[in-house]
Amino acid sequence: MPEIRILPELLINQIAAGEVVDRPAAALKELLENSVDAGAREISVQLVGGGVKLIKVVDDGSGIARDELPLALARHATSKVASSADLERVASLGFRGEALASIASVSHLTLTSRCAGDKHAWTISASGPELSATAPASLASGTSVEARDLYFNTPARRKFLKSEATEYAHCEEAFKRIALSRSKIGLTLQHNGRVQWHFKAQPLAERISALIAEEFRAASLMLDEASTGLRLRGCIGLPAHSRTARDAQYFFVNGRFVRDKLLSHAVRQAYQDVLHHERHPAFVLFFEIDPAQVDVNVHPTKIEVRFRDARGVHQFVFHALNKALSRTATGATAASESGGAVMNAAGAAHAIYARQGGMALGVAQPAAFYETLFGRRPDLPPLEETTVAGNTAPPLGYALAQLSGIYILAQNEQGLIIVDMHAAHERIMYEKLKGALDDHEIPMQPLLVPVTFTTEALDVATVDEHHDILRKIGLDLAAVSPTTLVARGVPAVLQDADVPMLARDVLREVREFGASRVLTERRNELLATMACHAAVRANRKLTVPEMNALLREMEETERSGQCNHGRPTWHQISIAELDRLFMRGR
């Protein structure tokens, strides 16, 4: 058996480098974090060859004293923690004291620094295990770290690096994370002699716009929620502007970028009711918590954290996001769509509405039809009263016509609104059902004429077994034969639904997942199924008052910008877009 021996210092550093600086982007991240911790107000980054040939980071921070330069390149030497108590409430980005030593062990590194009050800067170099003596150097202030020929002495690791473009992309992402987390710091990134990014100190909203695109800023919500030592602020994308990939998701805990399963789960849960399948939200979120309540010493890269009260953190983040997304009633969203700026979800501006003339629509259904879906709306004026010049228009304006029996066309201050009437009605019904069940039971409407229908024997057995649960969700079903059921009551808001089809779908849910799961973790899926049955169908012609009633309900309903499956329920086309389409003014 081989004898146990102490590893050489160089090998120890190279093993650490394998964990801390597995690619140029990881080295850049560590150097940028050091600059931030040093209190820098300006940071400049130069890369060559995707960071493999050169990584140079220059900052105007506090600097390192001459006598401490050799220590800065020693392993486990740091100014950021001094005891286990300090480690339990780390507030700085760096604290391990491994980064510079690890980078120096696999590159030709030059460290130059000048503290305030020093006559000149001092420099020290490292090449693998060899350290030079400190020498005078020229530097205005702060610190410069230059790492050349990364992995020159570990060729096996260098072989695992990707193309220059790929390595640069990872470096750029590390730069963007720091730029987002510290908008008050000016930053510059050069690659192969060309400036790629340049930022002056600026407000967070402007930094987000510059880094993630103006479209995200224009289609997002700002939020700032606080409770008992916790705070969540930042910018979250509207569900209708989700993405196919997770490429615009930035979560920072006390200023540190993290990828945390607990936080990711809270975000997914908040969006699950409004996001289309296989889509991902965009967000830039900053979570602030007492450093003593979060452990950042989980992984060498410091990208993972562990919360002492994981459940409390999850609930706070979920409820903060859910609250913000609940404010996305269509009226508020309409203002964002047309305004082109970060939306404050507190409400929507109303505008003076020009006179709208009547149109011969040829609608066939009586106005009473809508009353069976929503109930009487005493606040809804007749069409002729809503189109008088000088009246204040609601955000979604007033209905003009139906298109193909599917879409409602409406005019508001900004231009043309197109509404998918089934999707919009489905969301309204869904929210009404959720609200009713939150009040412990969905109100039932007894049927004047009970509906009898044939079904599977399993459905009949399910009714016998779960009769009380079915009544709780507003369904009064009874067996009249081994393959026949009778419906004597349905949820009051669904009285216009196809009763046999509604009953069969609900019974299938209860049978497959069990009554307890249906009313807990599967509750929303069940209610979405029920709402879909109640929503107004395609080719159902509505009167103008009915269409206007639907628009008003959308404006008052939470999350009405998306249907239950996350698809958008409406779209705004501005007058300017219409002018461009028809080349007006050219």
N, C-alpha and C positions, 0 to 999 in steps of 0.2 A: 504494500500500500504506500503511495507517495506520501512523503512527509509534509506536514502543514508548515507553511511559511508565510511571512508577511509580504504582500505584494509591493513592488516598486511604486514610488509616488507617481511616475508618469503613467503606469498602467492603471492605477487607481483613478487618475484624472480622465484617462481615455474611456474607462468604463462609465464614469459619470457623464462624460460627453455623449456617450451612446444613449443615455436617458434624457439629457437636458438639451443637447444640440444635435438632434438626429438629422437635421437638414439646415441650410442657410437661414430659412425663415425662423427657425427656433432660436438661432444665435441672434438674429436681428431683434426678435421679441425681447430677449433678455437684456440686450443693450438699450433698447428703447425704455424698458421699465426702469432701468438704472437711471436714465436721464430724467424720467418723470419723478422718481424718488428724490433726485438731487434738487428738485425745485426748478427745473428748466422752464423758461418761457419761450424759448426758440430751440428747435431741434432740426438738424439737417442730416439727411441720410443719402449716402452715395453707394450705389451697387454697380458691380461690373460682373458680367457673365452670370446673371441670375443670383449673385451673391457668393458664388463659388470662388471667383477670382478676387473679389474685394467686397467687404462690408465696412463702411466707415460711417460712424455716428458721431456728430459733433453737437454739443449742447452748451448753453450758457448757465448751467446750474452752479451749485456751490463749490464744485471742484474737490480734489483730493490732495491733501498735504504731501509734501515731498517724502517724508519719512514713512508715509502709509502706502506709497505706490507699490512696493514689493508685497505688502500684506494684501493689497487689492487683488493680486494675482495668485494668492495662496488659497488653498481649498479650505472651506468652512471658516473664512474670515469675513466678517460683515459688521457694519455699523448699525444694523437695523434691529437686531434682537441681541439681548445679552443674557437672558435667563428663560427658564421654562414658562414663567409667568408672562414674559413678553410674547412667547410663541403662542400662547393661548388667546391673545388679542392682537394679532398682526394687522396693522393698518397700512403698511407699505406694500408695494407690488412685489418686490424682491425681499428675501430674508434668509435664504439658504446659504449664501456665500459660496456657491458652486459655479456660477455662470462664467465669470471671467477666467477662473482656473481651467474650466472645462474647454472653453473656446481656445485659450492659450495652448492647451495640450495638443490641439489638432490643427493649428494654423501658425502663421508668422504674425504675431500680435504686437502692436505698438500702442501704449497707453500714455497719453499726454494730458496734463491737467494743471490748472492754475487757480488757486484760491484767491478770494478777494483780499487785497492788501499785499499780495506777493509781488515782487519786482518783475518776475518773469515766470514762465511755466517750467515744469519739469517733465521729463519723459523717461520711460522704461520700456524695454522690449523683451519679448519671450519668443522662443522658437522651440516648440516641444518642451523639454525639461529645463532648457537653459534660460536664465534670466540675466539681462545686462545690468550694469550699474545705472543709477539714475543720472541724468545729464540735463543741463539747461536746454530749454526749447522755446519756441515762439508760439504763443496762443493768447488771444485777447482775454478770454475768461472761460471758466467752465472746464469741460473735459472732452477729449477726442479719443475715440477707440477705433483702431484700424486693424482689421483681421484680413490677411491675404492668404490665398491658396488654401482654402479650407480643406481639411483632410489630406494634406500633402503627405503626411507620414502614416496614414491609414488607408492605403489604396483600396482595400476590400470594401470599406465603407463608401468611398468615393464612387465605386462602381454601382452602388445602389441609388445614386442620385439620378433624377430624371433629366429631361432636356432643359436647356437654359430658360426657355419660355415657361416651362412648368415650374421650375424653381423660383423664377421671378414672380410668377402669379401667387405663389405661397408667401413670398416676402411682401408683396403688395397687400395681401390680405392681413398680414400681421401689422403692417403700417396703418391700414384702414381701421383696425380695431383700436389702436392707440389714438388715432385721430378722432374717432367717434367718442371715446371715453374721456378725452381731454380737449374739448373745443376751445378752451381758453389758452391753449398752447399753439403757437405758430409752428407749422411743420412743412418740410420740403423733402420730396423724394426724387432722386435722380437715378436713372439706369442707363449705363453705357454712355454717359455724358449728356443725356437728354432729361430735362425736367418732366416728370410724369404727373406729379401732384405738388401744388403749392397752396398752403393755407395761412392766412393771418388769423390771429385770435378772433373768434366770432361767436355769436349765439349758437346754441345747440341746433336749433331748427335749420339755420343756414348751413351748418356743417353736415347735417343729415341730407339736406337737399343736394349738396355738392357731391357727396360720396355715394348715395344710393339712387339718385336721380330725382329730378323735379316731380316726376309722375307719382313717386311714393309720397312725397310731402303733400301733394295736392289731393291724394286719395287716402288720407290717414287721419287718425284721431290723436290729439294730445291728451295725456292723462297725468294726474298727479294725485295719488291717494296715500294717506298716512293713517297709522293706527298703532298705538302702544309700542313705540320704538321701531316700527317698520314703515318704510316708505317705498312706493313704486311710482316712478315717473318715466316719461319718455313718449314714444310715438308708436302707434300700432296701425297696421294697414287695414283698410276696410275689407270685409270679406269678398266683395265683388272684384277686388284687385289683388287676389291671391296669386301665388306663383306655382309653377310645376316643380320647383326645387326649393331646398332650404338655403338658398344662397343669400338671402337678405334677412337673416335672423341673428340679432346681436343682443345678448343678455349679459349685463355687467352686475357683479355683486361687489359693492363697495369700490366701484371703479375698476374691478378686475374682470376681464372677459372670461366667461365660464361656459362649459357645456355640461349641464346638470340634468339628470334624468327626472328628478323631482320637479324642477322648474319647467322643463319641457312638457311634462305631463299636465301641469297646471295650465299651461298655454293651450295645449291641445283640447283639454276639457272645456276651456272658455270658448273656443272657436267651434266645437263640434256641432253646435246647434245651427251654425250659420255658414259653415264652410263646405263647399262641394267636395265630393270624394276625390282622393288623391291630390288635392291641392294643399298648399302650405302658405301660412300667413307670413307677411313681412313685418318685422318689428325691430325697434331699437329701445331697449328697456334698461332702466337703472334701478337696481334694488339696493336699498340702504338698510343696514342692520347693525346692531352693536357687534363689533369684531369679536367679542367674547362669545357670541352666540353662533359663530360659524367657524369651522375648522378648514383652513386653507392648506394645511400640511398633509394633504391626502396623496398627492402624486408629484413627482419631481418637476413636471411641467407647470404645476400650479393651475391647471385648467379645470380641475375638479374640486368641488367643495363638499362639505358635509355640515348640515344644520343640526343644532342641538334639539330644536323643536321643529322637526321636519313637517309634522302634520299642520302645525300652526302656520308655518311659512307657505305651505301648499294652499291652504284655505285662503290666506290673505291674498296671494297672487291671483288665484282663481277668481275670487269675488271682485277684486279690483278690476281685472280685465272684463269679467262678465258684466259688471256695472257699466263700464265704458261702452261695450258692444251693445248693451241693452238700450243705450241712448241713441242708437242709430235708427231711429224712426225715419221713415222716408222723407218727412219734411226737413229734418236736420240734414240728411244726406244730400238732398237736392241742393241746398245752399253750398255744400262742399263741392259738388260736381261742377257747378257753374262758376264758383269763386276762384278756383285755381290757387288756393293757399291752404296752409295747415288748418284743419277745421277745429274750431272749438265746439264741442258737441253739446253745449248748453242749449242751443236752439237754432232756429233758422230765421233769416230776415224775410219780411213780407214786403211786397212792392205794390205800387199803384197799378191797377190792372186796366188795360184799355178795353173798350167795348168789344164784345164778341158777338158776332151775328149768329142767328140760328141756322141749322142745316137740316135738310130733309133726310133723315137717317133710315127711315123704313123699319124702325125697331118694332118687334112684335109682342114681347112679353109685357104684361101689366106691371105697373110700379109696385103693386102689392108683393110681387115676387121677391123683391129685395128685403121687404119687411120680414119675410119668412126666414131669411138668412141672418140678418143683423138686428131685426126689430126696428120699430119706428124711430126715425131720426128727426126730432122736432127742430133741431138746429139747422137742418138743411133747407135752404130756401129754394123755391122753384127756379128753373133755368133763367127765366126772364129777369128775376131779381138778382141773379149772380153776375149778370153781364152789363150792368149799368156802369158807365164810365165813372171813375173816381172811387169805386169800391176797392177795398184792400183784398188782393188776391192771396189765396193760400199757396204754399210752396209748390204743390203739384198742379196748380191752376185749375182749369175747368175743361170738362170733356167736350170733344168735338165730334167724334164718331168712333165706330168699331171698324177694325180691319180684319177681314177673313174670319170673323167670328172668334178671334183669338186675342187680338190686341186692342187696347183702348188708346186712342189718340187724344191728347190733351194739350192745351196751350197755357204756358205760364209766362212770367216776365222774361225769362231767359230764352224761350223759344218753344220747341216741341218736346213733349214728353210722350214716350211710348211705354205702355204698361202691359205686361203679360197678365191678363186678368185671372187666369186659373192659378198661376204661381202666387200672385199677390193675395188672392182670397184664401189660398191654402195656408199661407203664413198667418193671416188674421185669425182663421179658425183654430190653428195650432196654438197660438198665444192665448186665445180665449179658453181653450180646453186646459192648458197648463194652469192658467189662473184659477179656473174652477176647481181643478184637482188639488191645487195648493190650499184651497179652502175646504179640503177634506172630502168633497164629493161633487161629481159633476151632476148638475140638475137634470132630472129626467122629464121628458115630455111624453105623457101617455098618448098612445095612438088612438084616434077615434075609431078607426077600423084596424084591428090587429092584422099583422102580416104573417101568413103561414107559408112556409117554404120547406122543400126537401133538402136534405144535406147528408153528410156522412155520419155513420154511427158514432165515430169518435167525437164529432162535434156535439152530439146529443149527450154523450158521456161527460164531456167537458162542462156542459151547462149544468148537469146534475151535481157535479163535483164542486163547481166554483160559482154557484148562483149568487152568493153574497158579494164576491169580488166584482162580478159583472154589473151588479146594481150600483156599486161604488163608482164605476165609470159610466153610469147612465144607461145601461142596457138591461131591460127586463125581458128575459128569454125563458121559455118553458118548453118541455118536451111534450108532444102530443102523440108520438109513435116512435118506434126505434130509429126511424130515419126522417122524422119531421119535427120542425121547431116552429114555435109561434113567437113573434115579437110583439109585446104589448106596450113597450116604451123604448124610446131612444134618447140619446143626449139632446137637450133642448136646442143646442146650437147646430145640431146635425139632422134636424127633422126633415130636411129636403134630400137627404142622402138615399142611395140605393140600399135599403135595409138588409136584404139577404146577403148582398156582397159585403157590406160593412160587418155584419155579424160573423160571417165565415172567416174574414181576415182577422178579426179580433180573437175569435176562438182558436185559430191557428197559432197566434202569438202566445196565448195562454197555455195551450197544449205543449208547444215546443220548448218554452222557456220556464214554465211554472208561474203560478199566480204571484208568488212573492217577488220574483225577479222582474216580472212585468210591471209591477207597481213601484219598483225601486230602480235598479240599474237599467231596465229596458223601458222605463216609463215614457221617455221622450220618443222612442221608436214607435211605441204603441199609439201615442197621441198623434204622431205624424201620419201614421196609417189612417187613423180615424179622420183627421183633417182633410186628407187627400180625397176621401169619399164625399166630403161635404162641399168641397170647393166647386165653384161654378164651372161647368164644363165648356169645352170648346164648342163653337157654333151656337152657344146660348146667347141670343140677342138680348141686350139690355137697353132700357130706356136711358135717356140722358140723365135724369135724376138718379137712376140706379148707378150709372157709371160715376157720377160725381160723389155719390155716397161711398163707393168703393175707394175713391181717391182720398176722401176725408178719413175713412177708417185706416188707410195706409199711413197717413200722417200721424195718427194717434197710436199706432201699434209699434211696440218695440221690435227691432230687428227686421222691420218690414222691407228693407232693401234686398233681402234674400229670401227665397222660398225655403221650405224645410230641408231641402237637399243642398242648399248653398248656392243655387243659381240665382242670378240677379232677377228682380221682379220688374225693374223699370230701367229706362235709359233716357238721358237728356241729350237732345240735339240743339245746340245753340243757334241763334239767328246768324251768328258769324259763320258757323259751319255750313248752314244752308246757303248763305251768300257765296261762300267759296265753291260749293257744289254747283251752283248755277252761274258762277263767274261774274257775279254782280260787282260793279265798281271797277272792273278791269277794262 
